[in-house]
Amino acid sequence: MRISRDKLNKLAHTVADTLAEVDEVDFLEDRNTIRQEARKALEQLFAEETKIDQAARLKISSQRKIIQEGTPEWDILYRKYYNDEVRRLGI
């Protein structure tokens, strides 16, 4: 999934702000450092998701039969291959 830089920053701010509101959480670093680390983690997560999506699409396109995206058959295969990739990567 593609996400804009602004939206990613907004998510990172939301994560840092939400953590700051939890009584059981104490920051050892300043809030900006926490926000930056949250942003890095989100970037890595979205990069992994993109790789999984591409792998699932590649498997579908390598079928002998041409399967049109948006059809029920394509959706079923996509979910199957996507889940297989997630399991393979241990996520």
JOUR-V426724 format. One record per residue. SS is DSSP state (h for helix, s for strand, l for the rest). PHI is phi in radians with two decimals (999 if undefined). Layout:
SS;PHI
SS;PHI
//
This chain:
l;999
l;-1.54
l;-2.38
l;-1.22
h;-1.05
h;-1.12
h;-1.17
h;-1.13
h;-1.11
h;-1.08
h;-1.06
h;-1.11
h;-1.09
h;-1.10
h;-1.09
h;-1.10
h;-1.14
h;-1.14
h;-1.10
h;-1.15
h;-1.42
l;-1.42
l;-1.10
l;-1.35
l;-1.83
l;-2.07
l;-1.43
l;-1.59
l;-2.10
l;-1.26
h;-1.07
h;-1.12
h;-1.11
h;-1.09
h;-1.06
h;-1.12
h;-1.18
h;-1.11
h;-1.11
h;-1.07
h;-1.11
h;-1.15
h;-1.06
h;-1.12
h;-1.09
h;-1.19
h;-1.15
h;-1.09
h;-1.10
h;-1.12
h;-1.10
h;-1.13
h;-1.05
h;-1.11
h;-1.13
h;-1.12
h;-1.14
h;-1.11
h;-1.11
h;-1.17
h;-1.22
l;-1.53
l;-1.15
l;-1.09
l;-1.46
l;-1.34
l;-2.01
l;-1.33
l;-1.12
l;1.72
l;-1.41
h;-1.00
h;-1.10
h;-1.11
h;-1.06
h;-1.11
h;-1.12
h;-1.05
h;-1.04
h;-1.10
h;-1.17
h;-1.07
h;-1.11
h;-1.06
h;-1.14
h;-1.06
h;-1.12
h;-1.07
h;-1.45
l;1.30
l;-1.59
//
